[in-house]
Amino acid sequence: MARKKNVVEETGAMDPVAFIKAVKGIVEEKNISEDVVFEAMELALATAYKKNFGSKTNVRVDINRSTGEIKVMSYYVVVDEIDEGDIIIDEEGNEVDVPPAINIDAQILLEDAREIDPDINVGERIEKEVTPKDFGRVAAGTAKQVIMQKIREAEKDSIIGEFADKQDEMLVGTLAMEDTRNYYVDLGRTRGILPKTEMIPGEIVKMGSSIRVYVTKVESNTKGPLILLSRKHYGFVKRLFESEIPELADGTILLHAVAREAGLRSKVAVESTDERIDAIGACIGERGSRIASILKELNGEKVDIVLYNSDPAEYIKNALSPAKDAIVNITDPMKKEALAIVNDENLSLAIGKKGTNIKLASKLTRYKIEVKTLNQVNEEGNN
């Protein structure tokens, strides 16, 4: 039975066929570009050649993408005069070295170049293969670390690319671990960070359980992809509604805005584009089935479904729910200020516990809302 070859043979040299096979395996497994792997390898081999064979800087390495054959090429750029760089004096009187446009090791005078190729001109290159016989053995060990670094970088970029369009979206992951400040959610190829401060107040979760999360940020840093998650963000409520109510997906119902005080109350403004469809009824669902699923995910947080209206006064009146029968006057359209007049019974409902209801109504409508009773308005008018 024939022995299966490895990338590095017993002699220490690199087996080209096994190398190509390994590259294709990495490309498939890590979901990265084949060119990235080959370019990383070529860079590593050029570094290895310079280090182990005392080469100057004018070398490059070519790898045949089909056969795995490696060639080290020495090159010279033809010039009419050797450029050794320059020294200039800056504004503060200091000497500053200006490097040559072409590395000095890679320059060859036109007259010398034409002894090799009589038809060559300035700006063209002379190349020569200089691959050592034992280069494969040296390169195999030297290149490994650089290749793995490039693969990690490419994998990081691939993950960032995969999740770049997931910002402001809802994902489903698995609670993988936690520390004193964060939960870490397995999202497949990477983990997202769910700060404990971004949890819904009062909710309890278990490691290994499935969890819905809202993606607030996707970026790359030195350690890899950074994906920040939240269950407290108002966008989480918006995405929950979109996932539970088909009419939002097909455009029959429009979701105009969401205002949220996580753990206490959310207000969601909706509008029907079909007069036959009741926007609020569609969100509640038959026997409350749709809103029940949303409330369960929100750990019992109260949700007011508000009917959107293009008339700001009507919209504000609706947004003050559960308060009823409010009379709304737009006191300053430019500054977006409004006065809502309610009876004594509805005053506390309009304001809400610790001002939560009026605060959310203001966020939802983007109006600064003041709430007063009719008696208060009359008293002020008499003063």
C-alpha positions as CSV (number, residue, x, y, z in Angstrom):
1,M,0.0,0.0,0.0
2,A,1.5,3.4,-1.0
3,R,2.3,5.9,1.7
4,K,0.2,9.0,1.5
5,K,2.4,12.0,0.9
6,N,2.4,15.1,3.1
7,V,3.1,18.7,2.0
8,V,6.7,18.3,3.4
9,E,8.4,15.1,2.3
10,E,10.8,13.1,4.6
11,T,13.7,15.1,3.0
12,G,12.2,18.3,4.3
13,A,11.5,19.6,0.8
14,M,8.1,20.8,-0.3
15,D,6.0,18.4,-2.4
16,P,4.4,20.6,-5.1
17,V,1.4,18.3,-5.7
18,A,0.6,18.0,-2.0
19,F,1.1,21.7,-1.6
20,I,-1.5,22.6,-4.2
21,K,-3.9,20.1,-2.7
22,A,-3.4,21.6,0.8
23,V,-4.0,25.1,-0.6
24,K,-7.3,24.1,-2.2
25,G,-8.2,22.5,1.1
26,I,-7.5,25.7,3.0
27,V,-9.4,27.8,0.5
28,E,-12.5,25.6,0.8
29,E,-12.3,25.2,4.6
30,K,-11.6,28.8,5.5
31,N,-13.8,30.3,2.7
32,I,-11.0,32.6,1.5
33,S,-9.5,33.6,-1.9
34,E,-7.1,31.1,-3.5
35,D,-5.0,34.1,-4.7
36,V,-4.6,35.4,-1.1
37,V,-3.1,32.0,-0.1
38,F,-0.7,31.9,-3.1
39,E,0.3,35.6,-2.7
40,A,1.0,34.9,1.0
41,M,3.2,31.9,0.1
42,E,5.1,33.9,-2.6
43,L,5.8,36.7,-0.1
44,A,7.0,34.1,2.5
45,L,9.3,32.4,0.0
46,A,10.8,35.7,-1.1
47,T,11.5,36.5,2.5
48,A,13.0,33.0,3.0
49,Y,15.3,33.3,0.0
50,K,16.6,36.7,1.1
51,K,17.3,35.4,4.6
52,N,18.9,32.0,3.7
53,F,20.8,32.8,0.5
54,G,22.1,36.3,1.2
55,S,20.1,37.8,-1.6
56,K,19.6,41.5,-2.2
57,T,16.1,42.8,-2.5
58,N,15.5,42.4,-6.2
59,V,13.8,39.0,-6.2
60,R,10.3,37.7,-6.5
61,V,8.8,34.3,-6.3
62,D,6.4,32.8,-8.7
63,I,4.2,29.7,-7.9
64,N,2.5,27.8,-10.7
65,R,-1.1,27.6,-9.5
66,S,-1.6,24.3,-11.3
67,T,1.6,22.3,-10.7
68,G,2.9,23.9,-7.5
69,E,6.3,24.5,-9.2
70,I,8.3,27.3,-7.4
71,K,10.6,29.7,-9.2
72,V,12.8,32.4,-7.7
73,M,13.4,35.2,-10.2
74,S,16.0,37.9,-9.9
75,Y,15.3,41.0,-11.8
76,Y,16.8,44.3,-12.7
77,V,15.2,47.5,-14.0
78,V,17.0,49.3,-16.8
79,V,18.0,52.9,-16.0
80,D,20.1,55.5,-17.8
81,E,21.6,56.6,-14.5
82,I,21.9,54.9,-11.1
83,D,19.6,56.6,-8.6
84,E,21.1,56.4,-5.1
85,G,18.5,58.6,-3.5
86,D,19.1,62.1,-2.1
87,I,19.4,64.2,1.0
88,I,17.3,67.3,1.3
89,I,17.0,70.0,4.0
90,D,13.5,70.4,5.6
91,E,12.0,73.6,6.8
92,E,13.6,73.2,10.3
93,G,17.0,72.8,8.7
94,N,17.3,69.0,9.3
95,E,18.7,66.6,6.8
96,V,16.1,64.1,5.4
97,D,17.0,61.0,3.4
98,V,15.0,60.6,0.2
99,P,15.2,57.0,-1.0
100,P,15.6,56.2,-4.7
101,A,12.4,55.6,-6.8
102,I,13.7,52.1,-7.6
103,N,15.7,50.1,-5.0
104,I,19.4,50.5,-5.8
105,D,19.9,46.7,-5.8
106,A,17.4,46.4,-8.7
107,Q,18.9,49.0,-11.0
108,I,21.1,48.2,-14.0
109,L,22.6,50.7,-16.4
110,L,21.4,50.6,-20.0
111,E,24.9,50.0,-21.4
112,D,25.3,47.0,-19.1
113,A,21.8,45.7,-19.8
114,R,22.5,45.8,-23.6
115,E,25.4,43.5,-23.2
116,I,22.8,40.9,-22.1
117,D,20.0,42.0,-24.4
118,P,20.9,44.4,-27.2
119,D,17.3,45.4,-27.9
120,I,16.4,46.4,-24.3
121,N,15.4,49.9,-23.3
122,V,15.2,52.1,-20.2
123,G,12.3,51.1,-17.9
124,E,12.3,47.5,-19.1
125,R,13.3,44.5,-16.9
126,I,15.9,41.8,-17.1
127,E,14.9,38.6,-15.3
128,K,16.8,35.5,-14.4
129,E,15.8,32.3,-12.6
130,V,17.9,31.8,-9.4
131,T,16.0,29.0,-7.7
132,P,18.5,27.0,-5.5
133,K,18.3,23.2,-5.6
134,D,17.5,22.9,-1.9
135,F,15.2,25.9,-1.8
136,G,12.1,23.8,-1.2
137,R,13.5,22.4,2.1
138,V,14.4,25.8,3.4
139,A,11.2,27.5,2.2
140,A,8.9,24.9,3.7
141,G,9.8,25.7,7.3
142,T,10.3,29.5,6.9
143,A,7.0,30.1,5.0
144,K,4.7,28.3,7.4
145,Q,4.3,31.1,10.0
146,V,3.8,33.9,7.4
147,I,1.2,31.8,5.5
148,M,-0.8,31.1,8.7
149,Q,-0.7,34.8,9.5
150,K,-2.0,35.7,6.1
151,I,-4.7,33.0,6.3
152,R,-5.8,34.4,9.7
153,E,-6.0,37.9,8.2
154,A,-7.9,36.7,5.2
155,E,-10.3,34.6,7.3
156,K,-10.9,37.7,9.5
157,D,-11.7,39.8,6.4
158,S,-13.9,37.0,5.1
159,I,-15.9,37.0,8.4
160,I,-16.2,40.8,8.3
161,G,-17.4,40.5,4.8
162,E,-20.0,37.9,5.8
163,F,-21.3,40.0,8.7
164,A,-20.9,43.5,7.2
165,D,-24.5,43.6,6.0
166,K,-25.8,42.2,9.2
167,Q,-25.5,45.4,11.1
168,D,-28.9,46.6,12.3
169,E,-30.3,43.1,11.7
170,M,-31.6,40.4,14.0
171,L,-29.7,37.1,14.2
172,V,-30.2,33.9,16.1
173,G,-27.2,32.5,18.0
174,T,-26.2,30.2,20.9
175,L,-25.1,31.4,24.2
176,A,-21.5,30.0,24.3
177,M,-20.0,31.5,27.5
178,E,-20.0,34.5,29.8
179,D,-17.7,36.6,32.0
180,T,-18.5,39.3,34.5
181,R,-19.4,41.9,31.9
182,N,-20.5,40.0,28.7
183,Y,-22.2,37.1,27.2
184,Y,-20.6,35.5,24.1
185,V,-23.0,34.4,21.4
186,D,-21.9,31.7,18.8
187,L,-23.0,33.0,15.4
188,G,-21.4,30.3,13.3
189,R,-18.0,31.3,12.1
190,T,-17.5,33.8,14.9
191,R,-18.8,34.9,18.2
192,G,-20.6,38.2,19.0
193,I,-20.4,40.1,22.2
194,L,-23.6,40.7,24.1
195,P,-22.9,43.1,27.0
196,K,-24.9,42.3,30.1
197,T,-26.0,45.9,30.1
198,E,-27.7,45.3,26.7
199,M,-29.9,42.5,28.1
200,I,-33.6,43.1,28.8
201,P,-33.8,44.0,32.5
202,G,-34.8,41.1,34.6
203,E,-34.4,38.3,32.0
204,I,-32.6,35.1,32.8
205,V,-30.7,33.1,30.2
206,K,-29.0,29.7,30.2
207,M,-25.7,28.7,28.5
208,G,-26.2,26.6,25.4
209,S,-29.7,28.0,24.8
210,S,-30.7,29.7,21.5
211,I,-31.0,33.5,21.7
212,R,-32.2,36.3,19.4
213,V,-29.9,39.3,19.2
214,Y,-29.8,42.6,17.4
215,V,-26.5,43.6,15.7
216,T,-25.4,47.1,16.7
217,K,-21.9,47.2,15.3
218,V,-19.7,45.2,13.0
219,E,-16.0,46.3,12.6
220,S,-12.5,44.9,12.4
221,N,-9.9,45.4,15.0
222,T,-6.4,43.9,15.8
223,K,-7.8,40.8,17.4
224,G,-10.3,40.0,14.7
225,P,-14.0,40.8,13.9
226,L,-15.9,42.7,16.5
227,I,-19.6,42.1,16.5
228,L,-21.6,43.9,19.2
229,L,-25.1,42.7,20.1
230,S,-28.1,43.9,22.0
231,R,-31.5,42.9,23.2
232,K,-32.1,46.3,24.7
233,H,-31.9,48.4,21.5
234,Y,-35.2,49.7,20.0
235,G,-34.2,48.1,16.7
236,F,-34.6,44.7,18.4
237,V,-38.3,45.4,18.8
238,K,-38.6,46.5,15.2
239,R,-37.0,43.3,13.9
240,L,-39.2,41.2,16.1
241,F,-42.3,42.8,14.6
242,E,-40.9,42.2,11.1
243,S,-40.2,38.6,11.8
244,E,-43.7,37.9,13.3
245,I,-45.9,39.9,11.1
246,P,-45.9,38.9,7.4
247,E,-47.8,42.0,6.3
248,L,-44.7,44.1,7.3
249,A,-42.6,42.1,4.9
250,D,-45.0,42.4,1.9
251,G,-45.6,46.1,2.5
252,T,-49.3,45.8,3.4
253,I,-48.4,47.4,6.7
254,L,-45.7,50.0,7.2
255,L,-43.7,50.3,10.5
256,H,-42.9,54.1,10.9
257,A,-41.1,54.2,14.2
258,V,-40.2,52.5,17.4
259,A,-39.5,54.0,20.8
260,R,-38.4,51.9,23.7
261,E,-37.6,51.9,27.4
262,A,-36.3,48.3,27.6
263,G,-38.0,46.2,30.3
264,L,-40.8,48.7,30.8
265,R,-42.6,49.7,27.6
266,S,-42.2,50.1,23.8
267,K,-44.3,52.0,21.4
268,V,-44.6,50.9,17.8
269,A,-46.2,53.1,15.1
270,V,-47.8,51.3,12.2
271,E,-50.0,52.1,9.2
272,S,-52.0,50.0,6.7
273,T,-51.6,50.6,3.0
274,D,-54.8,48.6,2.4
275,E,-58.0,50.1,3.8
276,R,-59.3,46.5,4.2
277,I,-56.5,45.6,6.6
278,D,-56.5,46.8,10.2
279,A,-52.8,47.6,11.0
280,I,-53.2,47.2,14.8
281,G,-55.3,44.0,14.5
282,A,-52.8,42.4,12.1
283,C,-50.0,43.1,14.6
284,I,-52.0,41.6,17.5
285,G,-53.0,38.5,15.5
286,E,-55.8,36.1,15.9
287,R,-56.5,35.8,19.7
288,G,-53.4,37.8,20.3
289,S,-51.1,35.1,18.9
290,R,-48.6,37.4,17.1
291,I,-48.2,40.0,19.9
292,A,-47.9,37.1,22.4
293,S,-44.8,35.8,20.7
294,I,-43.3,39.2,20.7
295,L,-44.1,39.9,24.4
296,K,-42.7,36.5,25.3
297,E,-39.4,37.4,23.6
298,L,-39.4,40.8,25.4
299,N,-39.7,39.2,28.8
300,G,-43.2,40.7,29.4
301,E,-42.3,44.2,28.4
302,K,-45.4,46.2,27.6
303,V,-46.0,47.1,24.0
304,D,-48.3,49.8,22.7
305,I,-49.2,49.5,19.0
306,V,-49.9,53.0,17.8
307,L,-51.8,53.9,14.6
308,Y,-49.6,56.3,12.6
309,N,-51.2,59.4,11.2
310,S,-49.8,62.1,8.9
311,D,-51.6,64.7,11.0
312,P,-49.2,65.4,13.9
313,A,-52.0,66.1,16.3
314,E,-53.7,62.8,15.6
315,Y,-50.4,60.9,15.7
316,I,-49.6,62.4,19.1
317,K,-53.0,61.6,20.4
318,N,-52.6,58.0,19.4
319,A,-49.0,57.9,20.8
320,L,-50.2,58.9,24.3
321,S,-52.0,55.5,24.6
322,P,-53.1,54.1,27.0
323,A,-54.4,57.6,27.8
324,K,-57.7,58.4,26.0
325,D,-59.6,61.4,24.7
326,A,-56.6,63.7,24.6
327,I,-57.0,67.0,22.8
328,V,-53.7,67.9,21.0
329,N,-52.7,71.3,19.8
330,I,-49.5,71.9,17.9
331,T,-48.1,75.0,19.6
332,D,-45.0,75.4,17.5
333,P,-44.7,73.4,14.2
334,M,-41.1,74.7,13.6
335,K,-39.8,73.6,17.0
336,K,-42.1,70.6,17.0
337,E,-43.8,71.4,20.2
338,A,-47.3,70.3,21.2
339,L,-49.7,70.5,24.1
340,A,-52.0,67.6,25.0
341,I,-55.0,68.3,27.2
342,V,-56.5,65.4,29.1
343,N,-59.1,64.9,31.8
344,D,-58.0,64.2,35.4
345,E,-58.5,60.5,35.0
346,N,-56.1,60.2,32.1
347,L,-53.4,62.6,33.3
348,S,-51.4,59.9,35.1
349,L,-51.8,57.5,32.2
350,A,-50.6,60.1,29.7
351,I,-47.5,60.9,31.8
352,G,-46.9,57.3,32.9
353,K,-44.8,55.9,35.7
354,K,-41.7,58.2,36.2
355,G,-42.8,60.0,33.0
356,T,-42.2,56.9,30.8
357,N,-45.3,57.2,28.6
358,I,-44.9,60.8,27.6
359,K,-41.2,60.3,27.1
360,L,-41.8,57.4,24.7
361,A,-44.6,59.3,22.9
362,S,-42.2,62.2,22.3
363,K,-39.5,59.9,21.0
364,L,-42.0,58.2,18.7
365,T,-43.6,61.3,17.2
366,R,-40.4,63.5,17.5
367,Y,-42.4,66.2,19.2
368,K,-41.8,67.8,22.5
369,I,-45.1,67.0,24.3
370,E,-46.5,68.8,27.3
371,V,-49.5,67.3,29.1
372,K,-52.0,69.3,31.1
373,T,-55.5,68.9,32.4
374,L,-58.2,71.3,31.2
375,N,-58.4,72.8,34.8
376,Q,-54.6,73.6,34.6
377,V,-55.0,75.3,31.3
378,N,-58.0,77.3,32.6
379,E,-56.1,78.3,35.7
380,E,-53.1,79.5,33.7
381,G,-55.4,81.4,31.4
382,N,-56.9,83.3,34.3
383,N,-53.6,84.3,35.7
